[in-house]
């Protein structure tokens, strides 16, 4: 079994109120030097069998139709522990 990860983030031009709230709280808690914070979602999928290009394409379709809102979010699909498995939306 392999783990395929889908990271979902708001597009850069979309306001991120949760990220802004965290960014504002950090200095009050004594954490300095952070220029910006963006909050996102992470989905970890346990895949049966080998992770093929066809399987990654299927996960990409899952991300487009269910795991993200392509109008306001970008996503990245990668196989955990495999640097060459990254695919950006």
PDB file of N, CA, C and O in Angstrom:
ATOM      1  N   UNK A   1       0.842  -1.193   0.000  1.00  0.00           N
ATOM      2  CA  UNK A   1       0.000   0.000   0.000  1.00  0.00           C
ATOM      3  C   UNK A   1       0.878   1.244   0.000  1.00  0.00           C
ATOM      4  O   UNK A   1       1.933   1.282   0.633  1.00  0.00           O
ATOM      5  N   UNK A   2       0.428   2.235  -0.707  1.00  0.00           N
ATOM      6  CA  UNK A   2       1.141   3.504  -0.768  1.00  0.00           C
ATOM      7  C   UNK A   2       0.208   4.614  -0.312  1.00  0.00           C
ATOM      8  O   UNK A   2      -1.014   4.462  -0.319  1.00  0.00           O
ATOM      9  N   UNK A   3       0.796   5.714   0.078  1.00  0.00           N
ATOM     10  CA  UNK A   3       0.015   6.875   0.491  1.00  0.00           C
ATOM     11  C   UNK A   3       0.151   7.962  -0.564  1.00  0.00           C
ATOM     12  O   UNK A   3       1.254   8.406  -0.885  1.00  0.00           O
ATOM     13  N   UNK A   4      -0.992   8.382  -1.097  1.00  0.00           N
ATOM     14  CA  UNK A   4      -1.038   9.501  -2.032  1.00  0.00           C
ATOM     15  C   UNK A   4      -1.646  10.676  -1.283  1.00  0.00           C
ATOM     16  O   UNK A   4      -2.692  10.548  -0.646  1.00  0.00           O
ATOM     17  N   UNK A   5      -0.983  11.816  -1.366  1.00  0.00           N
ATOM     18  CA  UNK A   5      -1.405  13.001  -0.622  1.00  0.00           C
ATOM     19  C   UNK A   5      -1.925  14.051  -1.597  1.00  0.00           C
ATOM     20  O   UNK A   5      -1.330  14.300  -2.645  1.00  0.00           O
ATOM     21  N   UNK A   6      -3.050  14.661  -1.225  1.00  0.00           N
ATOM     22  CA  UNK A   6      -3.606  15.788  -1.977  1.00  0.00           C
ATOM     23  C   UNK A   6      -3.602  16.990  -1.035  1.00  0.00           C
ATOM     24  O   UNK A   6      -4.315  17.008  -0.032  1.00  0.00           O
ATOM     25  N   UNK A   7      -2.790  17.990  -1.372  1.00  0.00           N
ATOM     26  CA  UNK A   7      -2.756  19.239  -0.610  1.00  0.00           C
ATOM     27  C   UNK A   7      -3.594  20.265  -1.357  1.00  0.00           C
ATOM     28  O   UNK A   7      -3.393  20.489  -2.550  1.00  0.00           O
ATOM     29  N   UNK A   8      -4.534  20.889  -0.652  1.00  0.00           N
ATOM     30  CA  UNK A   8      -5.453  21.857  -1.251  1.00  0.00           C
ATOM     31  C   UNK A   8      -5.231  23.209  -0.578  1.00  0.00           C
ATOM     32  O   UNK A   8      -5.243  23.314   0.648  1.00  0.00           O
ATOM     33  N   UNK A   9      -5.028  24.241  -1.395  1.00  0.00           N
ATOM     34  CA  UNK A   9      -4.825  25.598  -0.883  1.00  0.00           C
ATOM     35  C   UNK A   9      -5.707  26.568  -1.661  1.00  0.00           C
ATOM     36  O   UNK A   9      -5.994  26.361  -2.840  1.00  0.00           O
ATOM     37  N   UNK A  10      -6.128  27.629  -0.982  1.00  0.00           N
ATOM     38  CA  UNK A  10      -6.825  28.699  -1.692  1.00  0.00           C
ATOM     39  C   UNK A  10      -5.884  29.299  -2.728  1.00  0.00           C
ATOM     40  O   UNK A  10      -4.678  29.387  -2.496  1.00  0.00           O
ATOM     41  N   UNK A  11      -6.428  29.709  -3.865  1.00  0.00           N
ATOM     42  CA  UNK A  11      -5.614  30.378  -4.870  1.00  0.00           C
ATOM     43  C   UNK A  11      -5.054  31.662  -4.263  1.00  0.00           C
ATOM     44  O   UNK A  11      -5.690  32.266  -3.400  1.00  0.00           O
ATOM     45  N   UNK A  12      -3.868  32.085  -4.706  1.00  0.00           N
ATOM     46  CA  UNK A  12      -3.224  33.265  -4.102  1.00  0.00           C
ATOM     47  C   UNK A  12      -4.088  34.523  -4.108  1.00  0.00           C
ATOM     48  O   UNK A  12      -3.979  35.350  -3.203  1.00  0.00           O
ATOM     49  N   UNK A  13      -4.941  34.675  -5.114  1.00  0.00           N
ATOM     50  CA  UNK A  13      -5.762  35.892  -5.196  1.00  0.00           C
ATOM     51  C   UNK A  13      -7.021  35.836  -4.332  1.00  0.00           C
ATOM     52  O   UNK A  13      -7.755  36.821  -4.255  1.00  0.00           O
ATOM     53  N   UNK A  14      -7.282  34.712  -3.687  1.00  0.00           N
ATOM     54  CA  UNK A  14      -8.462  34.553  -2.833  1.00  0.00           C
ATOM     55  C   UNK A  14      -8.095  34.900  -1.393  1.00  0.00           C
ATOM     56  O   UNK A  14      -7.102  34.403  -0.863  1.00  0.00           O
ATOM     57  N   UNK A  15      -8.898  35.749  -0.767  1.00  0.00           N
ATOM     58  CA  UNK A  15      -8.675  36.134   0.623  1.00  0.00           C
ATOM     59  C   UNK A  15      -8.752  34.907   1.527  1.00  0.00           C
ATOM     60  O   UNK A  15      -9.643  34.071   1.375  1.00  0.00           O
ATOM     61  N   UNK A  16      -7.815  34.805   2.466  1.00  0.00           N
ATOM     62  CA  UNK A  16      -7.746  33.678   3.399  1.00  0.00           C
ATOM     63  C   UNK A  16      -7.934  34.208   4.825  1.00  0.00           C
ATOM     64  O   UNK A  16      -6.946  34.484   5.505  1.00  0.00           O
ATOM     65  N   UNK A  17      -9.189  34.357   5.295  1.00  0.00           N
ATOM     66  CA  UNK A  17      -9.413  34.939   6.618  1.00  0.00           C
ATOM     67  C   UNK A  17      -8.829  34.105   7.754  1.00  0.00           C
ATOM     68  O   UNK A  17      -8.376  34.670   8.750  1.00  0.00           O
ATOM     69  N   UNK A  18      -8.825  32.785   7.634  1.00  0.00           N
ATOM     70  CA  UNK A  18      -8.240  31.961   8.698  1.00  0.00           C
ATOM     71  C   UNK A  18      -6.730  32.154   8.755  1.00  0.00           C
ATOM     72  O   UNK A  18      -6.151  32.245   9.838  1.00  0.00           O
ATOM     73  N   UNK A  19      -6.098  32.216   7.598  1.00  0.00           N
ATOM     74  CA  UNK A  19      -4.664  32.478   7.558  1.00  0.00           C
ATOM     75  C   UNK A  19      -4.332  33.840   8.144  1.00  0.00           C
ATOM     76  O   UNK A  19      -3.357  33.980   8.883  1.00  0.00           O
ATOM     77  N   UNK A  20      -5.141  34.847   7.817  1.00  0.00           N
ATOM     78  CA  UNK A  20      -4.921  36.196   8.366  1.00  0.00           C
ATOM     79  C   UNK A  20      -5.083  36.208   9.883  1.00  0.00           C
ATOM     80  O   UNK A  20      -4.324  36.880  10.580  1.00  0.00           O
ATOM     81  N   UNK A  21      -6.071  35.468  10.401  1.00  0.00           N
ATOM     82  CA  UNK A  21      -6.276  35.406  11.852  1.00  0.00           C
ATOM     83  C   UNK A  21      -5.077  34.766  12.542  1.00  0.00           C
ATOM     84  O   UNK A  21      -4.623  35.248  13.580  1.00  0.00           O
ATOM     85  N   UNK A  22      -4.569  33.686  11.970  1.00  0.00           N
ATOM     86  CA  UNK A  22      -3.387  33.034  12.548  1.00  0.00           C
ATOM     87  C   UNK A  22      -2.193  33.977  12.473  1.00  0.00           C
ATOM     88  O   UNK A  22      -1.430  34.095  13.433  1.00  0.00           O
ATOM     89  N   UNK A  23      -2.029  34.647  11.337  1.00  0.00           N
ATOM     90  CA  UNK A  23      -0.917  35.585  11.176  1.00  0.00           C
ATOM     91  C   UNK A  23      -0.972  36.695  12.222  1.00  0.00           C
ATOM     92  O   UNK A  23       0.057  37.090  12.770  1.00  0.00           O
ATOM     93  N   UNK A  24      -2.176  37.194  12.495  1.00  0.00           N
ATOM     94  CA  UNK A  24      -2.325  38.236  13.509  1.00  0.00           C
ATOM     95  C   UNK A  24      -2.068  37.741  14.921  1.00  0.00           C
ATOM     96  O   UNK A  24      -1.615  38.510  15.769  1.00  0.00           O
ATOM     97  N   UNK A  25      -2.348  36.480  15.190  1.00  0.00           N
ATOM     98  CA  UNK A  25      -2.171  35.925  16.535  1.00  0.00           C
ATOM     99  C   UNK A  25      -0.720  35.575  16.844  1.00  0.00           C
ATOM    100  O   UNK A  25      -0.318  35.602  18.007  1.00  0.00           O
ATOM    101  N   UNK A  26       0.060  35.252  15.843  1.00  0.00           N
ATOM    102  CA  UNK A  26       1.433  34.805  16.090  1.00  0.00           C
ATOM    103  C   UNK A  26       2.268  35.806  16.892  1.00  0.00           C
ATOM    104  O   UNK A  26       2.899  35.405  17.870  1.00  0.00           O
ATOM    105  N   UNK A  27       2.301  37.102  16.520  1.00  0.00           N
ATOM    106  CA  UNK A  27       3.103  38.048  17.307  1.00  0.00           C
ATOM    107  C   UNK A  27       2.601  38.197  18.746  1.00  0.00           C
ATOM    108  O   UNK A  27       3.391  38.398  19.669  1.00  0.00           O
ATOM    109  N   UNK A  28       1.287  38.097  18.927  1.00  0.00           N
ATOM    110  CA  UNK A  28       0.744  38.201  20.285  1.00  0.00           C
ATOM    111  C   UNK A  28       1.181  37.031  21.152  1.00  0.00           C
ATOM    112  O   UNK A  28       1.199  37.132  22.379  1.00  0.00           O
ATOM    113  N   UNK A  29       1.533  35.925  20.515  1.00  0.00           N
ATOM    114  CA  UNK A  29       2.000  34.744  21.241  1.00  0.00           C
ATOM    115  C   UNK A  29       3.523  34.665  21.289  1.00  0.00           C
ATOM    116  O   UNK A  29       4.087  33.676  21.758  1.00  0.00           O
ATOM    117  N   UNK A  30       4.181  35.711  20.801  1.00  0.00           N
ATOM    118  CA  UNK A  30       5.632  35.768  20.879  1.00  0.00           C
ATOM    119  C   UNK A  30       6.372  35.210  19.676  1.00  0.00           C
ATOM    120  O   UNK A  30       7.594  35.074  19.720  1.00  0.00           O
ATOM    121  N   UNK A  31       5.662  34.884  18.602  1.00  0.00           N
ATOM    122  CA  UNK A  31       6.306  34.357  17.397  1.00  0.00           C
ATOM    123  C   UNK A  31       6.488  35.490  16.399  1.00  0.00           C
ATOM    124  O   UNK A  31       5.509  36.099  15.967  1.00  0.00           O
ATOM    125  N   UNK A  32       7.724  35.776  16.030  1.00  0.00           N
ATOM    126  CA  UNK A  32       8.035  36.896  15.143  1.00  0.00           C
ATOM    127  C   UNK A  32       8.629  36.390  13.828  1.00  0.00           C
ATOM    128  O   UNK A  32       9.055  35.240  13.721  1.00  0.00           O
ATOM    129  N   UNK A  33       8.645  37.270  12.843  1.00  0.00           N
ATOM    130  CA  UNK A  33       9.333  36.994  11.592  1.00  0.00           C
ATOM    131  C   UNK A  33       8.531  36.218  10.563  1.00  0.00           C
ATOM    132  O   UNK A  33       9.104  35.722   9.593  1.00  0.00           O
ATOM    133  N   UNK A  34       7.225  36.099  10.742  1.00  0.00           N
ATOM    134  CA  UNK A  34       6.385  35.397   9.771  1.00  0.00           C
ATOM    135  C   UNK A  34       5.709  36.445   8.890  1.00  0.00           C
ATOM    136  O   UNK A  34       4.951  37.278   9.386  1.00  0.00           O
ATOM    137  N   UNK A  35       5.980  36.407   7.591  1.00  0.00           N
ATOM    138  CA  UNK A  35       5.460  37.417   6.668  1.00  0.00           C
ATOM    139  C   UNK A  35       4.007  37.168   6.282  1.00  0.00           C
ATOM    140  O   UNK A  35       3.259  38.121   6.070  1.00  0.00           O
ATOM    141  N   UNK A  36       3.594  35.906   6.188  1.00  0.00           N
ATOM    142  CA  UNK A  36       2.231  35.602   5.762  1.00  0.00           C
ATOM    143  C   UNK A  36       1.890  34.179   6.178  1.00  0.00           C
ATOM    144  O   UNK A  36       2.780  33.352   6.374  1.00  0.00           O
ATOM    145  N   UNK A  37       0.596  33.898   6.310  1.00  0.00           N
ATOM    146  CA  UNK A  37       0.114  32.551   6.630  1.00  0.00           C
ATOM    147  C   UNK A  37      -1.045  32.241   5.693  1.00  0.00           C
ATOM    148  O   UNK A  37      -1.953  33.055   5.527  1.00  0.00           O
ATOM    149  N   UNK A  38      -1.011  31.071   5.089  1.00  0.00           N
ATOM    150  CA  UNK A  38      -2.121  30.570   4.276  1.00  0.00           C
ATOM    151  C   UNK A  38      -2.517  29.223   4.860  1.00  0.00           C
ATOM    152  O   UNK A  38      -1.656  28.399   5.170  1.00  0.00           O
ATOM    153  N   UNK A  39      -3.798  28.999   5.010  1.00  0.00           N
ATOM    154  CA  UNK A  39      -4.295  27.740   5.566  1.00  0.00           C
ATOM    155  C   UNK A  39      -4.873  26.891   4.451  1.00  0.00           C
ATOM    156  O   UNK A  39      -5.496  27.409   3.524  1.00  0.00           O
ATOM    157  N   UNK A  40      -4.665  25.582   4.542  1.00  0.00           N
ATOM    158  CA  UNK A  40      -5.181  24.683   3.520  1.00  0.00           C
ATOM    159  C   UNK A  40      -5.688  23.387   4.114  1.00  0.00           C
ATOM    160  O   UNK A  40      -5.874  23.262   5.324  1.00  0.00           O
ATOM    161  N   UNK A  41      -5.909  22.413   3.222  1.00  0.00           N
ATOM    162  CA  UNK A  41      -6.393  21.088   3.621  1.00  0.00           C
ATOM    163  C   UNK A  41      -5.431  20.045   3.068  1.00  0.00           C
ATOM    164  O   UNK A  41      -4.806  20.250   2.027  1.00  0.00           O
ATOM    165  N   UNK A  42      -5.319  18.921   3.781  1.00  0.00           N
ATOM    166  CA  UNK A  42      -4.483  17.803   3.342  1.00  0.00           C
ATOM    167  C   UNK A  42      -5.311  16.530   3.413  1.00  0.00           C
ATOM    168  O   UNK A  42      -5.914  16.227   4.443  1.00  0.00           O
ATOM    169  N   UNK A  43      -5.337  15.787   2.312  1.00  0.00           N
ATOM    170  CA  UNK A  43      -6.017  14.497   2.257  1.00  0.00           C
ATOM    171  C   UNK A  43      -4.960  13.429   2.030  1.00  0.00           C
ATOM    172  O   UNK A  43      -4.135  13.552   1.125  1.00  0.00           O
ATOM    173  N   UNK A  44      -4.981  12.380   2.849  1.00  0.00           N
ATOM    174  CA  UNK A  44      -4.062  11.258   2.700  1.00  0.00           C
ATOM    175  C   UNK A  44      -4.867  10.039   2.270  1.00  0.00           C
ATOM    176  O   UNK A  44      -5.762   9.595   2.990  1.00  0.00           O
ATOM    177  N   UNK A  45      -4.553   9.508   1.113  1.00  0.00           N
ATOM    178  CA  UNK A  45      -5.280   8.376   0.547  1.00  0.00           C
ATOM    179  C   UNK A  45      -4.380   7.142   0.565  1.00  0.00           C
ATOM    180  O   UNK A  45      -3.292   7.163  -0.009  1.00  0.00           O
ATOM    181  N   UNK A  46      -4.823   6.075   1.215  1.00  0.00           N
ATOM    182  CA  UNK A  46      -4.104   4.803   1.193  1.00  0.00           C
ATOM    183  C   UNK A  46      -4.537   4.062  -0.069  1.00  0.00           C
ATOM    184  O   UNK A  46      -5.699   3.678  -0.202  1.00  0.00           O
ATOM    185  N   UNK A  47      -3.616   3.869  -0.974  1.00  0.00           N
ATOM    186  CA  UNK A  47      -3.912   3.283  -2.276  1.00  0.00           C
ATOM    187  C   UNK A  47      -3.513   1.813  -2.272  1.00  0.00           C
ATOM    188  O   UNK A  47      -2.399   1.458  -1.886  1.00  0.00           O
ATOM    189  N   UNK A  48      -4.431   0.974  -2.703  1.00  0.00           N
ATOM    190  CA  UNK A  48      -4.135  -0.453  -2.820  1.00  0.00           C
ATOM    191  C   UNK A  48      -3.315  -0.693  -4.080  1.00  0.00           C
ATOM    192  O   UNK A  48      -3.590  -0.110  -5.129  1.00  0.00           O
ATOM    193  N   UNK A  49      -2.318  -1.546  -3.974  1.00  0.00           N
ATOM    194  CA  UNK A  49      -1.502  -1.882  -5.134  1.00  0.00           C
ATOM    195  C   UNK A  49      -0.512  -0.790  -5.483  1.00  0.00           C
ATOM    196  O   UNK A  49      -0.232   0.111  -4.692  1.00  0.00           O
ATOM    197  N   UNK A  50       0.010  -0.901  -6.697  1.00  0.00           N
ATOM    198  CA  UNK A  50       1.036   0.016  -7.182  1.00  0.00           C
ATOM    199  C   UNK A  50       0.425   1.359  -7.581  1.00  0.00           C
ATOM    200  O   UNK A  50      -0.693   1.418  -8.093  1.00  0.00           O
ATOM    201  N   UNK A  51       1.169   2.425  -7.340  1.00  0.00           N
ATOM    202  CA  UNK A  51       0.731   3.757  -7.754  1.00  0.00           C
ATOM    203  C   UNK A  51       1.252   3.993  -9.170  1.00  0.00           C
ATOM    204  O   UNK A  51       2.433   4.270  -9.377  1.00  0.00           O
ATOM    205  N   UNK A  52       0.364   3.880 -10.119  1.00  0.00           N
ATOM    206  CA  UNK A  52       0.704   4.066 -11.531  1.00  0.00           C
ATOM    207  C   UNK A  52       0.291   5.465 -11.980  1.00  0.00           C
ATOM    208  O   UNK A  52      -0.383   6.190 -11.249  1.00  0.00           O
ATOM    209  N   UNK A  53       0.701   5.830 -13.186  1.00  0.00           N
ATOM    210  CA  UNK A  53       0.266   7.114 -13.748  1.00  0.00           C
ATOM    211  C   UNK A  53      -1.255   7.149 -13.872  1.00  0.00           C
ATOM    212  O   UNK A  53      -1.870   8.194 -13.660  1.00  0.00           O
ATOM    213  N   UNK A  54      -1.860   6.018 -14.212  1.00  0.00           N
ATOM    214  CA  UNK A  54      -3.326   5.959 -14.311  1.00  0.00           C
ATOM    215  C   UNK A  54      -3.973   6.190 -12.949  1.00  0.00           C
ATOM    216  O   UNK A  54      -4.984   6.885 -12.849  1.00  0.00           O
ATOM    217  N   UNK A  55      -3.394   5.612 -11.908  1.00  0.00           N
ATOM    218  CA  UNK A  55      -3.933   5.807 -10.555  1.00  0.00           C
ATOM    219  C   UNK A  55      -3.781   7.258 -10.129  1.00  0.00           C
ATOM    220  O   UNK A  55      -4.700   7.826  -9.540  1.00  0.00           O
ATOM    221  N   UNK A  56      -2.632   7.870 -10.418  1.00  0.00           N
ATOM    222  CA  UNK A  56      -2.436   9.282 -10.087  1.00  0.00           C
ATOM    223  C   UNK A  56      -3.415  10.167 -10.853  1.00  0.00           C
ATOM    224  O   UNK A  56      -3.906  11.159 -10.315  1.00  0.00           O
ATOM    225  N   UNK A  57      -3.699   9.818 -12.099  1.00  0.00           N
ATOM    226  CA  UNK A  57      -4.683  10.579 -12.879  1.00  0.00           C
ATOM    227  C   UNK A  57      -6.064  10.461 -12.250  1.00  0.00           C
ATOM    228  O   UNK A  57      -6.829  11.425 -12.237  1.00  0.00           O
ATOM    229  N   UNK A  58      -6.384   9.277 -11.727  1.00  0.00           N
ATOM    230  CA  UNK A  58      -7.667   9.076 -11.052  1.00  0.00           C
ATOM    231  C   UNK A  58      -7.753   9.928  -9.784  1.00  0.00           C
ATOM    232  O   UNK A  58      -8.787  10.538  -9.514  1.00  0.00           O
ATOM    233  N   UNK A  59      -6.673   9.971  -9.012  1.00  0.00           N
ATOM    234  CA  UNK A  59      -6.648  10.812  -7.807  1.00  0.00           C
ATOM    235  C   UNK A  59      -6.772  12.280  -8.203  1.00  0.00           C
ATOM    236  O   UNK A  59      -7.437  13.053  -7.513  1.00  0.00           O
ATOM    237  N   UNK A  60      -6.144  12.665  -9.293  1.00  0.00           N
ATOM    238  CA  UNK A  60      -6.249  14.041  -9.792  1.00  0.00           C
ATOM    239  C   UNK A  60      -7.708  14.380 -10.090  1.00  0.00           C
ATOM    240  O   UNK A  60      -8.175  15.468  -9.754  1.00  0.00           O
ATOM    241  N   UNK A  61      -8.428  13.450 -10.720  1.00  0.00           N
ATOM    242  CA  UNK A  61      -9.860  13.668 -10.999  1.00  0.00           C
ATOM    243  C   UNK A  61     -10.664  13.750  -9.702  1.00  0.00           C
ATOM    244  O   UNK A  61     -11.595  14.549  -9.598  1.00  0.00           O
ATOM    245  N   UNK A  62     -10.306  12.918  -8.705  1.00  0.00           N
ATOM    246  CA  UNK A  62     -10.970  12.997  -7.389  1.00  0.00           C
ATOM    247  C   UNK A  62     -10.790  14.386  -6.793  1.00  0.00           C
ATOM    248  O   UNK A  62     -11.733  14.980  -6.270  1.00  0.00           O
ATOM    249  N   UNK A  63      -9.564  14.892  -6.881  1.00  0.00           N
ATOM    250  CA  UNK A  63      -9.269  16.208  -6.319  1.00  0.00           C
ATOM    251  C   UNK A  63     -10.058  17.294  -7.036  1.00  0.00           C
ATOM    252  O   UNK A  63     -10.554  18.223  -6.397  1.00  0.00           O
ATOM    253  N   UNK A  64     -10.180  17.189  -8.345  1.00  0.00           N
ATOM    254  CA  UNK A  64     -10.921  18.196  -9.122  1.00  0.00           C
ATOM    255  C   UNK A  64     -12.411  18.173  -8.835  1.00  0.00           C
ATOM    256  O   UNK A  64     -13.054  19.223  -8.832  1.00  0.00           O
ATOM    257  N   UNK A  65     -12.981  16.980  -8.590  1.00  0.00           N
ATOM    258  CA  UNK A  65     -14.434  16.867  -8.474  1.00  0.00           C
ATOM    259  C   UNK A  65     -14.959  16.838  -7.049  1.00  0.00           C
ATOM    260  O   UNK A  65     -16.108  17.210  -6.813  1.00  0.00           O
ATOM    261  N   UNK A  66     -14.139  16.401  -6.086  1.00  0.00           N
ATOM    262  CA  UNK A  66     -14.644  16.238  -4.728  1.00  0.00           C
ATOM    263  C   UNK A  66     -13.797  16.926  -3.666  1.00  0.00           C
ATOM    264  O   UNK A  66     -14.339  17.572  -2.768  1.00  0.00           O
ATOM    265  N   UNK A  67     -12.486  16.798  -3.755  1.00  0.00           N
ATOM    266  CA  UNK A  67     -11.621  17.254  -2.666  1.00  0.00           C
ATOM    267  C   UNK A  67     -11.329  18.748  -2.702  1.00  0.00           C
ATOM    268  O   UNK A  67     -10.930  19.320  -1.687  1.00  0.00           O
ATOM    269  N   UNK A  68     -11.519  19.383  -3.843  1.00  0.00           N
ATOM    270  CA  UNK A  68     -11.243  20.820  -3.941  1.00  0.00           C
ATOM    271  C   UNK A  68     -12.360  21.517  -4.707  1.00  0.00           C
ATOM    272  O   UNK A  68     -13.179  20.885  -5.374  1.00  0.00           O
ATOM    273  N   UNK A  69     -12.363  22.830  -4.590  1.00  0.00           N
ATOM    274  CA  UNK A  69     -13.241  23.678  -5.396  1.00  0.00           C
ATOM    275  C   UNK A  69     -12.333  24.391  -6.395  1.00  0.00           C
ATOM    276  O   UNK A  69     -11.696  25.381  -6.035  1.00  0.00           O
ATOM    277  N   UNK A  70     -12.256  23.918  -7.641  1.00  0.00           N
ATOM    278  CA  UNK A  70     -11.301  24.469  -8.594  1.00  0.00           C
ATOM    279  C   UNK A  70     -11.489  25.953  -8.910  1.00  0.00           C
ATOM    280  O   UNK A  70     -10.588  26.583  -9.464  1.00  0.00           O
ATOM    281  N   UNK A  71     -12.625  26.506  -8.572  1.00  0.00           N
ATOM    282  CA  UNK A  71     -12.844  27.934  -8.813  1.00  0.00           C
ATOM    283  C   UNK A  71     -11.983  28.771  -7.875  1.00  0.00           C
ATOM    284  O   UNK A  71     -11.460  29.810  -8.279  1.00  0.00           O
ATOM    285  N   UNK A  72     -11.828  28.330  -6.624  1.00  0.00           N
ATOM    286  CA  UNK A  72     -11.100  29.132  -5.635  1.00  0.00           C
ATOM    287  C   UNK A  72      -9.887  28.422  -5.036  1.00  0.00           C
ATOM    288  O   UNK A  72      -9.146  29.028  -4.261  1.00  0.00           O
ATOM    289  N   UNK A  73      -9.668  27.144  -5.381  1.00  0.00           N
ATOM    290  CA  UNK A  73      -8.571  26.394  -4.769  1.00  0.00           C
ATOM    291  C   UNK A  73      -7.678  25.740  -5.824  1.00  0.00           C
ATOM    292  O   UNK A  73      -8.136  25.345  -6.896  1.00  0.00           O
ATOM    293  N   UNK A  74      -6.395  25.639  -5.490  1.00  0.00           N
ATOM    294  CA  UNK A  74      -5.431  24.852  -6.246  1.00  0.00           C
ATOM    295  C   UNK A  74      -5.137  23.600  -5.437  1.00  0.00           C
ATOM    296  O   UNK A  74      -5.352  23.575  -4.225  1.00  0.00           O
ATOM    297  N   UNK A  75      -4.650  22.569  -6.098  1.00  0.00           N
ATOM    298  CA  UNK A  75      -4.262  21.371  -5.363  1.00  0.00           C
ATOM    299  C   UNK A  75      -3.011  20.766  -5.971  1.00  0.00           C
ATOM    300  O   UNK A  75      -2.678  21.008  -7.131  1.00  0.00           O
ATOM    301  N   UNK A  76      -2.332  19.978  -5.163  1.00  0.00           N
ATOM    302  CA  UNK A  76      -1.134  19.259  -5.577  1.00  0.00           C
ATOM    303  C   UNK A  76      -1.287  17.814  -5.144  1.00  0.00           C
ATOM    304  O   UNK A  76      -1.681  17.543  -4.009  1.00  0.00           O
ATOM    305  N   UNK A  77      -0.980  16.889  -6.031  1.00  0.00           N
ATOM    306  CA  UNK A  77      -1.061  15.457  -5.749  1.00  0.00           C
ATOM    307  C   UNK A  77       0.353  14.901  -5.764  1.00  0.00           C
ATOM    308  O   UNK A  77       1.104  15.141  -6.709  1.00  0.00           O
ATOM    309  N   UNK A  78       0.722  14.159  -4.724  1.00  0.00           N
ATOM    310  CA  UNK A  78       2.029  13.501  -4.741  1.00  0.00           C
ATOM    311  C   UNK A  78       1.987  12.211  -3.940  1.00  0.00           C
ATOM    312  O   UNK A  78       1.159  12.031  -3.047  1.00  0.00           O
ATOM    313  N   UNK A  79       2.896  11.329  -4.284  1.00  0.00           N
ATOM    314  CA  UNK A  79       3.056  10.082  -3.552  1.00  0.00           C
ATOM    315  C   UNK A  79       4.000  10.373  -2.402  1.00  0.00           C
ATOM    316  O   UNK A  79       5.108  10.860  -2.624  1.00  0.00           O
ATOM    317  N   UNK A  80       3.588  10.087  -1.190  1.00  0.00           N
ATOM    318  CA  UNK A  80       4.416  10.390  -0.028  1.00  0.00           C
ATOM    319  C   UNK A  80       5.710   9.593  -0.097  1.00  0.00           C
ATOM    320  O   UNK A  80       5.709   8.379  -0.302  1.00  0.00           O
ATOM    321  N   UNK A  81       6.807  10.310   0.078  1.00  0.00           N
ATOM    322  CA  UNK A  81       8.115   9.673   0.063  1.00  0.00           C
ATOM    323  C   UNK A  81       8.730   9.536  -1.319  1.00  0.00           C
ATOM    324  O   UNK A  81       9.834   9.008  -1.449  1.00  0.00           O
ATOM    325  N   UNK A  82       8.031  10.006  -2.366  1.00  0.00           N
ATOM    326  CA  UNK A  82       8.549   9.927  -3.732  1.00  0.00           C
ATOM    327  C   UNK A  82       8.567  11.336  -4.306  1.00  0.00           C
ATOM    328  O   UNK A  82       7.515  11.899  -4.611  1.00  0.00           O
ATOM    329  N   UNK A  83       9.765  11.910  -4.454  1.00  0.00           N
ATOM    330  CA  UNK A  83       9.889  13.301  -4.894  1.00  0.00           C
ATOM    331  C   UNK A  83       9.373  13.510  -6.313  1.00  0.00           C
ATOM    332  O   UNK A  83       8.877  14.593  -6.624  1.00  0.00           O
ATOM    333  N   UNK A  84       9.474  12.506  -7.181  1.00  0.00           N
ATOM    334  CA  UNK A  84       9.087  12.695  -8.576  1.00  0.00           C
ATOM    335  C   UNK A  84       7.594  12.514  -8.819  1.00  0.00           C
ATOM    336  O   UNK A  84       7.152  12.610  -9.964  1.00  0.00           O
ATOM    337  N   UNK A  85       6.806  12.256  -7.782  1.00  0.00           N
ATOM    338  CA  UNK A  85       5.390  11.986  -7.968  1.00  0.00           C
ATOM    339  C   UNK A  85       4.486  13.192  -7.892  1.00  0.00           C
ATOM    340  O   UNK A  85       3.270  13.032  -7.787  1.00  0.00           O
ATOM    341  N   UNK A  86       5.040  14.417  -7.940  1.00  0.00           N
ATOM    342  CA  UNK A  86       4.216  15.610  -7.761  1.00  0.00           C
ATOM    343  C   UNK A  86       3.525  16.015  -9.051  1.00  0.00           C
ATOM    344  O   UNK A  86       4.108  15.989 -10.135  1.00  0.00           O
ATOM    345  N   UNK A  87       2.259  16.390  -8.897  1.00  0.00           N
ATOM    346  CA  UNK A  87       1.446  16.875 -10.021  1.00  0.00           C
ATOM    347  C   UNK A  87       0.649  18.072  -9.520  1.00  0.00           C
ATOM    348  O   UNK A  87      -0.102  17.957  -8.551  1.00  0.00           O
ATOM    349  N   UNK A  88       0.807  19.221 -10.174  1.00  0.00           N
ATOM    350  CA  UNK A  88       0.056  20.418  -9.771  1.00  0.00           C
ATOM    351  C   UNK A  88      -1.163  20.601 -10.641  1.00  0.00           C
ATOM    352  O   UNK A  88      -1.178  20.249 -11.821  1.00  0.00           O
ATOM    353  N   UNK A  89      -2.205  21.172 -10.011  1.00  0.00           N
ATOM    354  CA  UNK A  89      -3.438  21.469 -10.757  1.00  0.00           C
ATOM    355  C   UNK A  89      -3.252  22.747 -11.539  1.00  0.00           C
ATOM    356  O   UNK A  89      -4.167  23.182 -12.238  1.00  0.00           O
TER     357      UNK A  89
END
